[in-house]
Amino acid sequence: MTAVQSQSGTERRVSPRVIGEYLAVAGLAGFVGWLDYVTGPDFSIILFYALLVAWIAWRTSLRGALIGAVALTAVWVYVNLVMLGLSAGVSVETKAWNGLIVQGIFVAFALALNRLKSAHTAQQRLNTQLQSALSELNVLEGLVPICAWCKSIRTEDATWVSIEAFISSSQGSPQLTHSICPKCEKKVSPGDSGSSR
């Protein structure tokens, strides 16, 4: 881990993986810029810039995606408007406009992909929770042998337990409380037919 001083003055650690990813991005940006320069003004490779923005947006945070979009725009502007002189004879305002258009496209692309990645991560988390919940229902998904007379339930080790004990021992089951329904209340205490508990 490499220590980096944050804006608040505290020290935070940057993992070698993150440093490696930023170095890879810088190397790939340089390669795409070089490729753009070598192919010349007649052959546009803006798609390679966009693919690199997509890779950065998927692999890093929102901050990393935006930094990548800005950096790749700077590379594109430098190669296409400065080195290749694609806009020779074109006003500075037009050059700035072209740069802003590319910047807007790259930033919008980075934001959209970063949002898609966040939704994908949330969906994966929900799927994991769903799988966990489904695995907890394994006790209740099959047939449960119950005595027709006393309503006891036979467990997997062939012992008989009450319904309450069976449900309470089931993984992830609710806690049971006892009450009395109006029909049974009438049977137990026929003189108190107006009260309910």
C-alpha positions, 0 to 999 in steps of 0.5 A: 500500500502507498500512503497518500495525503488527503485534502483533510490532512489524514493519510489514506492508503492506495492499493497497488491495484488502483495504482496499476489501473491508473498506470494502465489507463495512462499507458492506454491513453498514450497508446491511443493518442499515438495511434491517432497521430500515426493514422493521421487526419484521414482516419478517425479512431474516436471509437478507441477513445470511447472504448477506453472511457467505457473501460475506465468507467466500468473499472473505477469510481465515478471520480475515476470515470470523470478524470478519465473522460477529461484526460482522454479529451485532452489527449484527443484535443492535443493530437487532433487540434494541435499536432495534426492541425485538423482545424488549420484555418479554423478559429479558436472558438471552433476548436474549443467548440469541437473539444467541448463536444468531444468532452461532453460525449465522453463525460456523458458516456462515462456517467451512463456507464458508471450508473449502469455499473452501479445498477449492476452491482445493486442487482448482484447484491439483491440476487445474493440476498434472494439466494440466501433467503431461498436457501433458508426456506429449504425446511418448508419447501417439501412435504412435512409429516404431521400427525392427524390426531395430535398435530405433532410433526416428525423431524428428520431424525424421526422424533415428534415435536409440536408445531410450535417447536418445529416452526421455532427450530426452523432457520429464519422462522418467525417467533410464535405468539399464542392467542385464541380465535373466536370459534375456540373461545366460544368452545372454551368459555361459552358464557363470555361470547362478547370478548376477544383476546 
